[in-house]
């Protein structure tokens, strides 16, 4: 089983950084969870093939991780579309940047 990725690891980092700069934590939280799911998937894949381990246990965890990852990638795509992020550059839209700046001026 191969984990399909609609966002590269580098793109996730870009979203996290952009979100941190403008204090918009929601897209970053989803990106962080995707990173964590990828780590879990890699770990389970290596455990599954390790001699002496119960492969069935790791297959169940791997499949759940696979499904959760797909769901969270869809979630991130929807969030970015709803907020109007540039999908090519992964830059937060100017309107959200201004909104965050206004909150800081309060």
N, C-alpha and C positions, 0 to 999 in steps of 0.2 A: 504494500500500500504506500503510495506516494502522496505527501501532503501538497495539495494544490495551493499556490500562493498568488492572489491577485495584487498584493502589495509586497514589494521586496523588503528585506530587512532594513535597507537604507531608506526606503520610503517611510517605513514606520518611524525611524529615527527622526526624519524630517518633520513628520507630523507632531511628534513629541516635542521637538525643539521649538517649532512654530507656535505650538499651543502654550509652551512655557513662557515664551517671550511676551505673549499677549494675554496671559493669565486665563486661558480658555481650556480648562482641564478635561472636559468631556471627551473630545477626540483623542487626547493623549491617553486617557484611561483605557479606552478601547484598544489603542495601539499597544500599550503596555501588556494588556491581557493577551493580545495576539502573539507578542514576543514570548510570553510565558507559556502559552499553549504550544508554540513551536519547540521550545526547550523540552517540555514534557513529552511531546511526540518523539523527539530524537532519543530521549532517555528510554522511553518504553520500547522503541524499536531496537535499541541495543540490548535491553534486558530480555526481550523476547527471543533473541537468538543465542543468548548466553547458555552454555550447557548447564543443566541442573535446575534451571528456572522453569516455572510453570508457564509455558508459552500462552496458554489459554487466558490466564490472568492479564498478561500484558497485551494480548490482542483485544480484550474487552476495554482496557484503559485506552489503548491506541485508537480504537474505533470511536469511542466517546470523544476523545481529543480531536480526532479528524472531523467529526460532526460539529463540535463546538467551534472549531477554527473556521469552518465554512460559514457558520451562522454569524460569528463575530466579524468576519470580513465583509459579509453582506451588510451588517450593521454599520460598519465604518464607512462603506461606500454610500449608504443612505445618509449618514450624518454629514459627510462632506458635501454631498449634493444639496441637502436641505440648507446648510449654512452657506453654500455658494463658494466653497474652496475651489481653487484652480487645480484640477486633477492632474495637469501636466507638471506644474511646478510645486504643487502642494503648499501653496501660499494661502494663508487665511485671507478672506475678502476684506477689502478696505473698510467696509461698513462695520465689521466686527472689531477690527483694529481700533477704529475711532470710538466705538462703544466701550471697549476696555479702557482706553485712554481717559475717557470721560469719567469712568468710575474711579480711576486713580486720582483725578483732580478733586473729587468730593472731599 
